[in-house]
Amino acid sequence: TGTDVFVAMALFAYSAIVTLVYLQIRKPVFHQVAYALEVFLILIRSTMHQMEIRKTNWRAYQDMQRLFWRGVGAFGVAFMLWNIDNIFCTGLRAIRNAVPTAFEPFFQLHAYWHIGTALGCYVSIVYQQYLRLVKLGRVDEYRLRWLALGIPYLDKEGKQKVQ
């Protein structure tokens, strides 16, 4: 639809502008704020969808709330670790050099940023799949399930298990 094309073009334009500006000014804080703004806008839109769904399908609303907060938590913790890493980079590097090799990964906060944002992106994809099922009126055919470490997935109800 026209709205889908507009959203896709707006996201592309935003990403292109942020990238071009960052390449010119090379200030990490600009990149961090631009990323936080994008995530914040996505959160607002997600909340608007949830408020619509809350009126018609309580189970779907509750599932979407769980996905929403899991994604917010993953992005929030990742963003916090990224900022700690940027602010205390020199000190963290000194700690990594002082501790035994086995403990060095605990002070690689930038790596945890990537893990957290990857989890947040994955949860966001599951959220969008769930939202699409709600909009198509097919959400009752699926159940939200959780793997170890709280990783969500959608399971089709009544499907035959492979033995």
VMD Tcl script that builds the backbone (N, CA, C; Angstrom):
set m [mol new atoms 489]
animate dup $m
set s [atomselect $m all]
$s set {name element resname resid chain x y z} {
  {N N THR 1 A 0.840 -1.191 0.000}
  {CA C THR 1 A 0.000 0.000 0.000}
  {C C THR 1 A 0.877 1.243 0.000}
  {N N GLY 2 A 0.226 2.370 -0.148}
  {CA C GLY 2 A 0.949 3.634 -0.162}
  {C C GLY 2 A 1.661 3.914 1.147}
  {N N THR 3 A 1.043 3.533 2.260}
  {CA C THR 3 A 1.658 3.742 3.572}
  {C C THR 3 A 2.928 2.919 3.709}
  {N N ASP 4 A 2.893 1.664 3.234}
  {CA C ASP 4 A 4.066 0.798 3.313}
  {C C ASP 4 A 5.238 1.389 2.532}
  {N N VAL 5 A 4.957 1.888 1.356}
  {CA C VAL 5 A 6.004 2.488 0.525}
  {C C VAL 5 A 6.561 3.740 1.205}
  {N N PHE 6 A 5.669 4.559 1.772}
  {CA C PHE 6 A 6.118 5.765 2.469}
  {C C PHE 6 A 7.030 5.421 3.639}
  {N N VAL 7 A 6.622 4.438 4.449}
  {CA C VAL 7 A 7.425 4.038 5.612}
  {C C VAL 7 A 8.782 3.511 5.158}
  {N N ALA 8 A 8.794 2.667 4.137}
  {CA C ALA 8 A 10.054 2.120 3.633}
  {C C ALA 8 A 10.971 3.239 3.125}
  {N N MET 9 A 10.415 4.169 2.371}
  {CA C MET 9 A 11.219 5.280 1.846}
  {C C MET 9 A 11.714 6.195 2.970}
  {N N ALA 10 A 10.859 6.442 3.949}
  {CA C ALA 10 A 11.251 7.295 5.082}
  {C C ALA 10 A 12.384 6.649 5.879}
  {N N LEU 11 A 12.294 5.347 6.127}
  {CA C LEU 11 A 13.372 4.656 6.848}
  {C C LEU 11 A 14.670 4.665 6.056}
  {N N PHE 12 A 14.557 4.444 4.746}
  {CA C PHE 12 A 15.751 4.486 3.899}
  {C C PHE 12 A 16.376 5.880 3.931}
  {N N ALA 13 A 15.550 6.911 3.765}
  {CA C ALA 13 A 16.058 8.286 3.771}
  {C C ALA 13 A 16.713 8.626 5.108}
  {N N TYR 14 A 16.046 8.248 6.211}
  {CA C TYR 14 A 16.595 8.522 7.540}
  {C C TYR 14 A 17.959 7.856 7.697}
  {N N SER 15 A 18.043 6.588 7.313}
  {CA C SER 15 A 19.304 5.847 7.437}
  {C C SER 15 A 20.399 6.464 6.565}
  {N N ALA 16 A 20.038 6.835 5.356}
  {CA C ALA 16 A 21.019 7.438 4.444}
  {C C ALA 16 A 21.518 8.776 4.982}
  {N N ILE 17 A 20.607 9.609 5.461}
  {CA C ILE 17 A 20.996 10.921 5.992}
  {C C ILE 17 A 21.878 10.763 7.226}
  {N N VAL 18 A 21.466 9.874 8.148}
  {CA C VAL 18 A 22.274 9.654 9.356}
  {C C VAL 18 A 23.666 9.168 8.973}
  {N N THR 19 A 23.751 8.243 8.043}
  {CA C THR 19 A 25.056 7.718 7.623}
  {C C THR 19 A 25.915 8.814 7.002}
  {N N LEU 20 A 25.338 9.600 6.095}
  {CA C LEU 20 A 26.108 10.662 5.440}
  {C C LEU 20 A 26.575 11.724 6.431}
  {N N VAL 21 A 25.700 12.115 7.336}
  {CA C VAL 21 A 26.085 13.112 8.346}
  {C C VAL 21 A 27.183 12.544 9.246}
  {N N TYR 22 A 27.013 11.297 9.689}
  {CA C TYR 22 A 28.016 10.685 10.566}
  {C C TYR 22 A 29.378 10.597 9.871}
  {N N LEU 23 A 29.387 10.245 8.574}
  {CA C LEU 23 A 30.651 10.160 7.852}
  {C C LEU 23 A 31.345 11.518 7.763}
  {N N GLN 24 A 30.572 12.596 7.810}
  {CA C GLN 24 A 31.151 13.934 7.766}
  {C C GLN 24 A 31.646 14.397 9.135}
  {N N ILE 25 A 30.837 14.178 10.174}
  {CA C ILE 25 A 31.201 14.740 11.488}
  {C C ILE 25 A 31.947 13.747 12.385}
  {N N ARG 26 A 31.750 12.464 12.159}
  {CA C ARG 26 A 32.432 11.391 12.903}
  {C C ARG 26 A 32.357 11.560 14.422}
  {N N LYS 27 A 31.167 11.845 14.917}
  {CA C LYS 27 A 30.922 11.962 16.355}
  {C C LYS 27 A 30.026 10.795 16.782}
  {N N PRO 28 A 30.553 9.870 17.572}
  {CA C PRO 28 A 29.748 8.716 17.989}
  {C C PRO 28 A 28.447 9.102 18.689}
  {N N VAL 29 A 28.443 10.204 19.407}
  {CA C VAL 29 A 27.227 10.615 20.113}
  {C C VAL 29 A 26.094 10.887 19.119}
  {N N PHE 30 A 26.412 11.455 17.972}
  {CA C PHE 30 A 25.386 11.689 16.951}
  {C C PHE 30 A 24.757 10.361 16.520}
  {N N HIS 31 A 25.608 9.381 16.268}
  {CA C HIS 31 A 25.128 8.065 15.840}
  {C C HIS 31 A 24.265 7.425 16.927}
  {N N GLN 32 A 24.693 7.541 18.172}
  {CA C GLN 32 A 23.952 6.963 19.292}
  {C C GLN 32 A 22.565 7.607 19.434}
  {N N VAL 33 A 22.521 8.922 19.340}
  {CA C VAL 33 A 21.244 9.626 19.470}
  {C C VAL 33 A 20.331 9.305 18.288}
  {N N ALA 34 A 20.890 9.248 17.091}
  {CA C ALA 34 A 20.091 8.919 15.905}
  {C C ALA 34 A 19.499 7.517 16.031}
  {N N TYR 35 A 20.294 6.587 16.516}
  {CA C TYR 35 A 19.810 5.212 16.710}
  {C C TYR 35 A 18.720 5.178 17.782}
  {N N ALA 36 A 18.959 5.864 18.889}
  {CA C ALA 36 A 17.967 5.900 19.970}
  {C C ALA 36 A 16.655 6.524 19.481}
  {N N LEU 37 A 16.731 7.551 18.662}
  {CA C LEU 37 A 15.523 8.183 18.119}
  {C C LEU 37 A 14.746 7.198 17.240}
  {N N GLU 38 A 15.448 6.463 16.407}
  {CA C GLU 38 A 14.785 5.488 15.541}
  {C C GLU 38 A 14.079 4.410 16.372}
  {N N VAL 39 A 14.759 3.883 17.376}
  {CA C VAL 39 A 14.153 2.863 18.237}
  {C C VAL 39 A 12.949 3.454 18.977}
  {N N PHE 40 A 13.074 4.680 19.463}
  {CA C PHE 40 A 11.977 5.331 20.181}
  {C C PHE 40 A 10.736 5.470 19.293}
  {N N LEU 41 A 10.918 5.862 18.049}
  {CA C LEU 41 A 9.786 5.994 17.130}
  {C C LEU 41 A 9.131 4.638 16.844}
  {N N ILE 42 A 9.942 3.609 16.730}
  {CA C ILE 42 A 9.400 2.264 16.529}
  {C C ILE 42 A 8.593 1.843 17.753}
  {N N LEU 43 A 9.081 2.172 18.943}
  {CA C LEU 43 A 8.360 1.831 20.173}
  {C C LEU 43 A 7.007 2.540 20.245}
  {N N ILE 44 A 6.961 3.785 19.825}
  {CA C ILE 44 A 5.691 4.523 19.826}
  {C C ILE 44 A 4.694 3.854 18.886}
  {N N ARG 45 A 5.142 3.509 17.690}
  {CA C ARG 45 A 4.249 2.852 16.723}
  {C C ARG 45 A 3.776 1.493 17.233}
  {N N SER 46 A 4.670 0.753 17.850}
  {CA C SER 46 A 4.298 -0.549 18.410}
  {C C SER 46 A 3.249 -0.390 19.502}
  {N N THR 47 A 3.407 0.612 20.329}
  {CA C THR 47 A 2.431 0.873 21.394}
  {C C THR 47 A 1.074 1.220 20.809}
  {N N MET 48 A 1.055 1.974 19.736}
  {CA C MET 48 A -0.221 2.321 19.094}
  {C C MET 48 A -0.924 1.061 18.582}
  {N N HIS 49 A -0.165 0.144 17.980}
  {CA C HIS 49 A -0.746 -1.122 17.514}
  {C C HIS 49 A -1.308 -1.916 18.685}
  {N N GLN 50 A -0.571 -1.956 19.778}
  {CA C GLN 50 A -1.023 -2.726 20.933}
  {C C GLN 50 A -2.320 -2.164 21.511}
  {N N MET 51 A -2.450 -0.871 21.525}
  {CA C MET 51 A -3.667 -0.263 22.068}
  {C C MET 51 A -4.886 -0.631 21.221}
  {N N GLU 52 A -4.697 -0.743 19.903}
  {CA C GLU 52 A -5.785 -1.188 19.022}
  {C C GLU 52 A -6.158 -2.634 19.326}
  {N N ILE 53 A -5.147 -3.486 19.441}
  {CA C ILE 53 A -5.360 -4.922 19.623}
  {C C ILE 53 A -5.940 -5.228 21.000}
  {N N ARG 54 A -5.585 -4.425 21.974}
  {CA C ARG 54 A -6.079 -4.625 23.347}
  {C C ARG 54 A -7.606 -4.645 23.393}
  {N N LYS 55 A -8.228 -3.880 22.519}
  {CA C LYS 55 A -9.691 -3.771 22.496}
  {C C LYS 55 A -10.367 -5.027 21.961}
  {N N THR 56 A -9.658 -5.804 21.141}
  {CA C THR 56 A -10.318 -6.907 20.441}
  {C C THR 56 A -9.793 -8.299 20.780}
  {N N ASN 57 A -8.541 -8.414 21.235}
  {CA C ASN 57 A -7.969 -9.746 21.469}
  {C C ASN 57 A -6.998 -9.668 22.645}
  {N N TRP 58 A -7.498 -10.015 23.830}
  {CA C TRP 58 A -6.702 -9.878 25.049}
  {C C TRP 58 A -5.471 -10.782 25.039}
  {N N ARG 59 A -5.618 -12.037 24.575}
  {CA C ARG 59 A -4.468 -12.943 24.530}
  {C C ARG 59 A -3.365 -12.394 23.626}
  {N N ALA 60 A -3.761 -11.928 22.459}
  {CA C ALA 60 A -2.778 -11.363 21.528}
  {C C ALA 60 A -2.109 -10.137 22.142}
  {N N TYR 61 A -2.895 -9.318 22.820}
  {CA C TYR 61 A -2.338 -8.129 23.474}
  {C C TYR 61 A -1.295 -8.527 24.515}
  {N N GLN 62 A -1.616 -9.525 25.339}
  {CA C GLN 62 A -0.673 -9.968 26.367}
  {C C GLN 62 A 0.605 -10.539 25.746}
  {N N ASP 63 A 0.460 -11.345 24.699}
  {CA C ASP 63 A 1.638 -11.884 24.014}
  {C C ASP 63 A 2.486 -10.761 23.423}
  {N N MET 64 A 1.823 -9.799 22.820}
  {CA C MET 64 A 2.558 -8.690 22.217}
  {C C MET 64 A 3.250 -7.845 23.277}
  {N N GLN 65 A 2.626 -7.723 24.445}
  {CA C GLN 65 A 3.269 -7.010 25.546}
  {C C GLN 65 A 4.559 -7.724 25.960}
  {N N ARG 66 A 4.485 -9.051 26.077}
  {CA C ARG 66 A 5.687 -9.813 26.437}
  {C C ARG 66 A 6.785 -9.622 25.394}
  {N N LEU 67 A 6.432 -9.689 24.132}
  {CA C LEU 67 A 7.424 -9.468 23.074}
  {C C LEU 67 A 7.967 -8.041 23.125}
  {N N PHE 68 A 7.063 -7.096 23.296}
  {CA C PHE 68 A 7.450 -5.685 23.345}
  {C C PHE 68 A 8.496 -5.452 24.438}
  {N N TRP 69 A 8.198 -5.917 25.646}
  {CA C TRP 69 A 9.104 -5.654 26.761}
  {C C TRP 69 A 10.396 -6.456 26.647}
  {N N ARG 70 A 10.346 -7.635 26.053}
  {CA C ARG 70 A 11.580 -8.389 25.828}
  {C C ARG 70 A 12.474 -7.613 24.855}
  {N N GLY 71 A 11.878 -7.077 23.789}
  {CA C GLY 71 A 12.649 -6.285 22.829}
  {C C GLY 71 A 13.186 -5.000 23.433}
  {N N VAL 72 A 12.338 -4.312 24.194}
  {CA C VAL 72 A 12.778 -3.074 24.848}
  {C C VAL 72 A 13.933 -3.366 25.805}
  {N N GLY 73 A 13.802 -4.451 26.557}
  {CA C GLY 73 A 14.868 -4.823 27.486}
  {C C GLY 73 A 16.174 -5.122 26.776}
  {N N ALA 74 A 16.098 -5.881 25.688}
  {CA C ALA 74 A 17.308 -6.224 24.942}
  {C C ALA 74 A 17.972 -4.978 24.370}
  {N N PHE 75 A 17.175 -4.118 23.730}
  {CA C PHE 75 A 17.742 -2.885 23.175}
  {C C PHE 75 A 18.244 -1.963 24.275}
  {N N GLY 76 A 17.492 -1.852 25.368}
  {CA C GLY 76 A 17.881 -0.959 26.459}
  {C C GLY 76 A 19.192 -1.362 27.110}
  {N N VAL 77 A 19.324 -2.645 27.436}
  {CA C VAL 77 A 20.573 -3.127 28.044}
  {C C VAL 77 A 21.728 -2.973 27.058}
  {N N ALA 78 A 21.482 -3.300 25.795}
  {CA C ALA 78 A 22.535 -3.161 24.781}
  {C C ALA 78 A 22.975 -1.704 24.655}
  {N N PHE 79 A 22.003 -0.796 24.633}
  {CA C PHE 79 A 22.323 0.631 24.504}
  {C C PHE 79 A 23.131 1.102 25.713}
  {N N MET 80 A 22.751 0.647 26.910}
  {CA C MET 80 A 23.473 1.023 28.117}
  {C C MET 80 A 24.917 0.506 28.063}
  {N N LEU 81 A 25.087 -0.762 27.661}
  {CA C LEU 81 A 26.440 -1.328 27.583}
  {C C LEU 81 A 27.292 -0.620 26.535}
  {N N TRP 82 A 26.670 -0.258 25.425}
  {CA C TRP 82 A 27.382 0.468 24.369}
  {C C TRP 82 A 27.904 1.800 24.908}
  {N N ASN 83 A 27.050 2.503 25.641}
  {CA C ASN 83 A 27.465 3.797 26.196}
  {C C ASN 83 A 28.528 3.638 27.267}
  {N N ILE 84 A 28.400 2.636 28.121}
  {CA C ILE 84 A 29.443 2.384 29.124}
  {C C ILE 84 A 30.765 2.109 28.427}
  {N N ASP 85 A 30.719 1.290 27.381}
  {CA C ASP 85 A 31.931 0.965 26.635}
  {C C ASP 85 A 32.547 2.218 26.018}
  {N N ASN 86 A 31.717 3.088 25.462}
  {CA C ASN 86 A 32.239 4.323 24.848}
  {C C ASN 86 A 32.823 5.270 25.891}
  {N N ILE 87 A 32.166 5.395 27.022}
  {CA C ILE 87 A 32.615 6.342 28.048}
  {C C ILE 87 A 33.868 5.840 28.770}
  {N N PHE 88 A 33.891 4.541 29.068}
  {CA C PHE 88 A 34.980 3.985 29.870}
  {C C PHE 88 A 35.905 3.075 29.067}
  {N N CYS 89 A 36.033 3.343 27.789}
  {CA C CYS 89 A 36.806 2.480 26.890}
  {C C CYS 89 A 38.238 2.276 27.384}
  {N N THR 90 A 38.915 3.332 27.759}
  {CA C THR 90 A 40.307 3.231 28.195}
  {C C THR 90 A 40.425 2.384 29.451}
  {N N GLY 91 A 39.536 2.612 30.410}
  {CA C GLY 91 A 39.570 1.833 31.647}
  {C C GLY 91 A 39.240 0.371 31.413}
  {N N LEU 92 A 38.258 0.109 30.561}
  {CA C LEU 92 A 37.901 -1.279 30.258}
  {C C LEU 92 A 39.048 -2.001 29.554}
  {N N ARG 93 A 39.728 -1.290 28.680}
  {CA C ARG 93 A 40.879 -1.888 27.990}
  {C C ARG 93 A 41.977 -2.236 29.004}
  {N N ALA 94 A 42.183 -1.348 29.971}
  {CA C ALA 94 A 43.195 -1.612 31.005}
  {C C ALA 94 A 42.800 -2.827 31.851}
  {N N ILE 95 A 41.528 -2.936 32.175}
  {CA C ILE 95 A 41.053 -4.093 32.941}
  {C C ILE 95 A 41.256 -5.370 32.139}
  {N N ARG 96 A 40.908 -5.334 30.851}
  {CA C ARG 96 A 41.081 -6.524 30.011}
  {C C ARG 96 A 42.543 -6.963 29.969}
  {N N ASN 97 A 43.442 -5.994 29.964}
  {CA C ASN 97 A 44.869 -6.329 29.929}
  {C C ASN 97 A 45.367 -6.865 31.270}
  {N N ALA 98 A 44.652 -6.550 32.355}
  {CA C ALA 98 A 45.102 -6.946 33.687}
  {C C ALA 98 A 44.524 -8.286 34.153}
  {N N VAL 99 A 43.383 -8.681 33.608}
  {CA C VAL 99 A 42.738 -9.916 34.074}
  {C C VAL 99 A 43.215 -11.111 33.258}
  {N N PRO 100 A 43.051 -12.315 33.816}
  {CA C PRO 100 A 43.388 -13.514 33.025}
  {C C PRO 100 A 42.561 -13.568 31.741}
  {N N THR 101 A 43.102 -14.170 30.727}
  {CA C THR 101 A 42.473 -14.234 29.403}
  {C C THR 101 A 41.040 -14.745 29.463}
  {N N ALA 102 A 40.772 -15.698 30.325}
  {CA C ALA 102 A 39.427 -16.275 30.422}
  {C C ALA 102 A 38.377 -15.250 30.837}
  {N N PHE 103 A 38.791 -14.169 31.502}
  {CA C PHE 103 A 37.846 -13.156 31.984}
  {C C PHE 103 A 37.724 -11.946 31.055}
  {N N GLU 104 A 38.567 -11.856 30.053}
  {CA C GLU 104 A 38.537 -10.713 29.134}
  {C C GLU 104 A 37.176 -10.503 28.462}
  {N N PRO 105 A 36.476 -11.583 28.035}
  {CA C PRO 105 A 35.184 -11.362 27.368}
  {C C PRO 105 A 34.153 -10.618 28.224}
  {N N PHE 106 A 34.275 -10.710 29.539}
  {CA C PHE 106 A 33.319 -10.018 30.411}
  {C C PHE 106 A 33.455 -8.497 30.321}
  {N N PHE 107 A 34.558 -8.027 29.783}
  {CA C PHE 107 A 34.799 -6.586 29.675}
  {C C PHE 107 A 34.752 -6.097 28.224}
  {N N GLN 108 A 34.244 -6.936 27.332}
  {CA C GLN 108 A 34.052 -6.567 25.923}
  {C C GLN 108 A 32.607 -6.098 25.753}
  {N N LEU 109 A 32.268 -4.974 26.325}
  {CA C LEU 109 A 30.877 -4.519 26.341}
  {C C LEU 109 A 30.348 -4.210 24.952}
  {N N HIS 110 A 31.215 -3.813 24.042}
  {CA C HIS 110 A 30.757 -3.545 22.682}
  {C C HIS 110 A 30.230 -4.829 22.030}
  {N N ALA 111 A 30.840 -5.950 22.348}
  {CA C ALA 111 A 30.363 -7.230 21.810}
  {C C ALA 111 A 28.967 -7.540 22.352}
  {N N TYR 112 A 28.744 -7.238 23.626}
  {CA C TYR 112 A 27.421 -7.480 24.208}
  {C C TYR 112 A 26.373 -6.543 23.598}
  {N N TRP 113 A 26.803 -5.376 23.155}
  {CA C TRP 113 A 25.906 -4.468 22.435}
  {C C TRP 113 A 25.387 -5.167 21.186}
  {N N HIS 114 A 26.269 -5.816 20.446}
  {CA C HIS 114 A 25.851 -6.516 19.228}
  {C C HIS 114 A 24.911 -7.675 19.541}
  {N N ILE 115 A 25.196 -8.412 20.590}
  {CA C ILE 115 A 24.326 -9.518 20.978}
  {C C ILE 115 A 22.951 -8.989 21.387}
  {N N GLY 116 A 22.928 -7.935 22.190}
  {CA C GLY 116 A 21.657 -7.353 22.649}
  {C C GLY 116 A 20.832 -6.780 21.516}
  {N N THR 117 A 21.457 -6.076 20.596}
  {CA C THR 117 A 20.688 -5.514 19.481}
  {C C THR 117 A 20.236 -6.621 18.529}
  {N N ALA 118 A 21.035 -7.664 18.376}
  {CA C ALA 118 A 20.598 -8.792 17.543}
  {C C ALA 118 A 19.364 -9.449 18.153}
  {N N LEU 119 A 19.378 -9.662 19.462}
  {CA C LEU 119 A 18.213 -10.234 20.130}
  {C C LEU 119 A 17.009 -9.298 19.995}
  {N N GLY 120 A 17.243 -8.006 20.205}
  {CA C GLY 120 A 16.158 -7.035 20.059}
  {C C GLY 120 A 15.574 -7.031 18.656}
  {N N CYS 121 A 16.431 -7.123 17.641}
  {CA C CYS 121 A 15.953 -7.173 16.253}
  {C C CYS 121 A 15.157 -8.446 15.999}
  {N N TYR 122 A 15.647 -9.570 16.496}
  {CA C TYR 122 A 14.933 -10.833 16.311}
  {C C TYR 122 A 13.555 -10.772 16.972}
  {N N VAL 123 A 13.499 -10.281 18.199}
  {CA C VAL 123 A 12.218 -10.167 18.900}
  {C C VAL 123 A 11.295 -9.224 18.135}
  {N N SER 124 A 11.845 -8.160 17.575}
  {CA C SER 124 A 11.052 -7.228 16.778}
  {C C SER 124 A 10.466 -7.920 15.545}
  {N N ILE 125 A 11.227 -8.798 14.932}
  {CA C ILE 125 A 10.726 -9.546 13.767}
  {C C ILE 125 A 9.585 -10.465 14.186}
  {N N VAL 126 A 9.751 -11.183 15.308}
  {CA C VAL 126 A 8.677 -12.050 15.804}
  {C C VAL 126 A 7.447 -11.197 16.128}
  {N N TYR 127 A 7.670 -10.032 16.723}
  {CA C TYR 127 A 6.579 -9.113 17.040}
  {C C TYR 127 A 5.821 -8.718 15.763}
  {N N GLN 128 A 6.563 -8.372 14.720}
  {CA C GLN 128 A 5.932 -7.968 13.463}
  {C C GLN 128 A 5.174 -9.132 12.822}
  {N N GLN 129 A 5.725 -10.345 12.921}
  {CA C GLN 129 A 5.003 -11.521 12.413}
  {C C GLN 129 A 3.694 -11.697 13.175}
  {N N TYR 130 A 3.758 -11.552 14.479}
  {CA C TYR 130 A 2.580 -11.706 15.325}
  {C C TYR 130 A 1.537 -10.635 14.977}
  {N N LEU 131 A 2.006 -9.403 14.814}
  {CA C LEU 131 A 1.114 -8.302 14.447}
  {C C LEU 131 A 0.421 -8.600 13.115}
  {N N ARG 132 A 1.160 -9.117 12.169}
  {CA C ARG 132 A 0.560 -9.454 10.866}
  {C C ARG 132 A -0.511 -10.527 11.015}
  {N N LEU 133 A -0.248 -11.537 11.839}
  {CA C LEU 133 A -1.251 -12.578 12.081}
  {C C LEU 133 A -2.505 -11.992 12.718}
  {N N VAL 134 A -2.331 -11.048 13.630}
  {CA C VAL 134 A -3.491 -10.393 14.255}
  {C C VAL 134 A -4.284 -9.638 13.197}
  {N N LYS 135 A -3.593 -8.857 12.380}
  {CA C LYS 135 A -4.260 -8.052 11.353}
  {C C LYS 135 A -4.970 -8.914 10.314}
  {N N LEU 136 A -4.427 -10.112 10.043}
  {CA C LEU 136 A -5.046 -11.022 9.083}
  {C C LEU 136 A -6.152 -11.871 9.719}
  {N N GLY 137 A -6.315 -11.763 11.034}
  {CA C GLY 137 A -7.330 -12.550 11.732}
  {C C GLY 137 A -6.945 -14.016 11.885}
  {N N ARG 138 A -5.653 -14.308 11.850}
  {CA C ARG 138 A -5.190 -15.700 11.922}
  {C C ARG 138 A -4.368 -15.974 13.177}
  {N N VAL 139 A -4.352 -15.060 14.120}
  {CA C VAL 139 A -3.499 -15.216 15.295}
  {C C VAL 139 A -3.890 -16.422 16.141}
  {N N ASP 140 A -5.161 -16.808 16.134}
  {CA C ASP 140 A -5.593 -17.951 16.940}
  {C C ASP 140 A -5.069 -19.279 16.410}
  {N N GLU 141 A -4.489 -19.276 15.218}
  {CA C GLU 141 A -3.893 -20.490 14.660}
  {C C GLU 141 A -2.470 -20.713 15.185}
  {N N TYR 142 A -1.935 -19.749 15.916}
  {CA C TYR 142 A -0.548 -19.801 16.371}
  {C C TYR 142 A -0.463 -19.550 17.869}
  {N N ARG 143 A 0.637 -19.990 18.461}
  {CA C ARG 143 A 0.931 -19.723 19.857}
  {C C ARG 143 A 2.352 -19.182 19.965}
  {N N LEU 144 A 2.510 -18.224 20.849}
  {CA C LEU 144 A 3.838 -17.698 21.144}
  {C C LEU 144 A 4.504 -18.662 22.121}
  {N N ARG 145 A 5.677 -19.131 21.761}
  {CA C ARG 145 A 6.437 -20.053 22.608}
  {C C ARG 145 A 7.811 -19.443 22.889}
  {N N TRP 146 A 8.498 -20.048 23.864}
  {CA C TRP 146 A 9.802 -19.521 24.283}
  {C C TRP 146 A 10.822 -20.651 24.351}
  {N N LEU 147 A 11.974 -20.428 23.742}
  {CA C LEU 147 A 13.098 -21.359 23.849}
  {C C LEU 147 A 13.911 -21.012 25.096}
  {N N ALA 148 A 14.964 -21.769 25.321}
  {CA C ALA 148 A 15.885 -21.459 26.414}
  {C C ALA 148 A 16.395 -20.023 26.258}
  {N N LEU 149 A 16.711 -19.413 27.348}
  {CA C LEU 149 A 17.198 -18.020 27.393}
  {C C LEU 149 A 16.139 -17.017 26.954}
  {N N GLY 150 A 14.880 -17.446 26.925}
  {CA C GLY 150 A 13.795 -16.520 26.621}
  {C C GLY 150 A 13.723 -16.065 25.178}
  {N N ILE 151 A 14.079 -16.924 24.239}
  {CA C ILE 151 A 14.011 -16.568 22.822}
  {C C ILE 151 A 12.641 -16.983 22.292}
  {N N PRO 152 A 11.865 -16.022 21.780}
  {CA C PRO 152 A 10.497 -16.327 21.350}
  {C C PRO 152 A 10.420 -16.882 19.930}
  {N N TYR 153 A 9.343 -17.616 19.678}
  {CA C TYR 153 A 9.027 -18.050 18.317}
  {C C TYR 153 A 7.531 -18.317 18.241}
  {N N LEU 154 A 7.001 -18.330 17.035}
  {CA C LEU 154 A 5.589 -18.616 16.820}
  {C C LEU 154 A 5.432 -20.049 16.365}
  {N N ASP 155 A 4.504 -20.757 17.004}
  {CA C ASP 155 A 4.269 -22.175 16.735}
  {C C ASP 155 A 2.857 -22.332 16.200}
  {N N LYS 156 A 2.737 -22.967 15.048}
  {CA C LYS 156 A 1.413 -23.185 14.456}
  {C C LYS 156 A 0.685 -24.247 15.261}
  {N N GLU 157 A -0.540 -23.935 15.691}
  {CA C GLU 157 A -1.360 -24.855 16.468}
  {C C GLU 157 A -1.783 -26.033 15.607}
  {N N GLY 158 A -1.788 -27.216 16.199}
  {CA C GLY 158 A -2.326 -28.393 15.521}
  {C C GLY 158 A -1.441 -28.974 14.446}
  {N N LYS 159 A -0.221 -28.488 14.289}
  {CA C LYS 159 A 0.630 -29.060 13.247}
  {C C LYS 159 A 1.141 -30.414 13.723}
  {N N GLN 160 A 1.366 -31.297 12.798}
  {CA C GLN 160 A 1.829 -32.641 13.102}
  {C C GLN 160 A 3.292 -32.596 13.519}
  {N N LYS 161 A 3.607 -33.272 14.599}
  {CA C LYS 161 A 4.989 -33.371 15.052}
  {C C LYS 161 A 5.714 -34.448 14.244}
  {N N VAL 162 A 6.905 -34.169 13.797}
  {CA C VAL 162 A 7.719 -35.126 13.045}
  {C C VAL 162 A 8.381 -36.063 14.042}
  {N N GLN 163 A 8.283 -37.359 13.781}
  {CA C GLN 163 A 8.891 -38.320 14.718}
  {C C GLN 163 A 10.162 -38.881 14.162}
}
mol reanalyze $m
mol bondsrecalc $m
mol representation Tube
mol addrep $m
